[in-house]
Every structure is written in structure tokens, then in C-alpha cells.
């Protein structure tokens, strides 16, 4: 529950997937009213199609919500599980945190009155896990400098994630707003070099579980530095229901029979939400903070998922730092 010092939770950084009608206009989208199923001509005429958010409204709302979550909500509500997790080859220790938002708290979110209105009745709690690590800003073994963090996390985020995450076997680019974001200026809101893309991220799971696809809107941005600090970046991923999108490949089963091995297997659709922020602090170190909630779907019970997520969250630090080191050595 929000207190005087903790702002209320937002309605975008949630596990409940966005519909296509919640996204800004795109040439590939039909009229918003057609994304929610067909209806008779009489009922269609009587209903006013929902209004899509503008690109600036959507991106500002999501990036601002993510910033508030990292700066205020996470420190105020999450519980520290450990301050000394290791993630080789990264040298920096990793702090692990967690918090669960019950449905009663999610029900207090201003779903329909936020800048991007959504008509949602939350039916399940959200189990969040987070990590924080501070890295030497250097091109040396076990760490990375700022240029490497920026190039690996902000630029081509999803493609890079496939490279350094062994369980990810596909990063399918579905849609992008490149032309529109190139003309957008959000510097007054504290963001620049903003990018919006839809991706399907496919993960292998241990046998006998079927592979999972997580369909997400990926928003990346460079951030303005607070007083005394240096450069920063923000990466936000929110789930999107892409089953009705022709450009999707795994959410709608279009991949079945087309690919070889796991590429051609039908995926279970899961949901995933995350926010991560990296920035150069006042002492010159790079602080990397990440929070996530997920539901792998299918028959995998949530209690079992909760056991595996913390370790995976910590492991990602070492995977990224090791990948950066390998690219550095190959240059």
C-alpha cells in the first residue's frame, strides 16, 4: 500500500499483458475496436473505439513509472534477502531483494484514470525479485566500463540478451517505431535516444517442459544525469498480447513446423515484466539495478517458479559481464 512517501503503483509496469489497443498507433495495427474481437454492425456503431495513446504519452508514462519504481518504490517496499551474492566472472557482489504485491494492493492502482487507461481487474498477486550491484567503471577483467554497459544493455537490448543468455534461443523482432521515435524529443522529461520495439523472447526449459515465449514491448532510453552523477540508461519490458498480430511468430504458433528442433516447437505463452537502470554514480562506479516479475504459464506452479527466479536474476550479472569481456577480447 502506498504511503505518504511512496507513490502508488502504476498501471503499465505490471504482469497483466497490454493489448494491442493499449499501444501507440502503428501502420500494422487495425482500428483499435477490431483488436478486441468482432461484433455486430449495430453494436459496433453504438460503441466508440478506444483511443490509442500518443507515442509521447505512452513512452513518457512508462519511462516515468519505471523511474519512480527504481528510485522510490523498490527501496521503500522491497526486503533485502542477501547482500553478498556472487555471480562469476563479475567481481561485484550482488544484493538480492524481493517483494510480493497482493491483489488487494494491485486493486488500488488507478487503472482507468492513468495517462494510458486500462480496464483491468487484477486476479493474481505479483512476486517481484530485484538485484543491485556496483561495478568498477573500467575495461578490465570482471567488470565493464560505461560504454560497454550502454552498448550491451541499451543498444539492441533484446538481440544482445539472446547472445549472453544460454537459455534464450530466439529473439524475434516483431515491430518497431524507429521512424516515429527518431522524430520524438523527450529531453524535457529527462529521456533521450528513446526506442520502442516489440519482441518475442523464446526460452528453453528443462525436459519435459515445453519452451516458453515472452512477448514484450521493449523501451530503452538514455537518461539525464542527476546532480553529481554521470550518464544513465533505462530498459523497460512489459508484456503484450501478440497472439492476434500477424508479424508475431511464436505467440500465435506460426513457427510450428517451420523451424528445426526447438525453433519449430509450439511455445507456451508466459508473461514477463522488468525494469533495469544503470548509471554512473557520484563516486564513478556503475550502479546496475534490476527488478522483475514473471509467470512462465503452463503447468509449472508459481511456488516452483519462485524458487528458480532469484538465482537466475543474480546469474544474469555474471553472464553479461562475461559476454562483455569476451567481446572485448575479440575486438
PyMOL commands that set and color helices and strands:
alter all, ss='L'
color gray80, all
select helices_A, chain A and resi 20-22+32-36+41-46+55-77+103-106+146-154+157-164+178-182+187-189+261-264+302-330
alter helices_A, ss='H'
color red, helices_A
select strands_A, chain A and resi 79-87+90-101+126-135+168-176+191-203+212-223+232-239+268-280+286-295
alter strands_A, ss='S'
color yellow, strands_A
deselect
rebuild
show_as cartoon
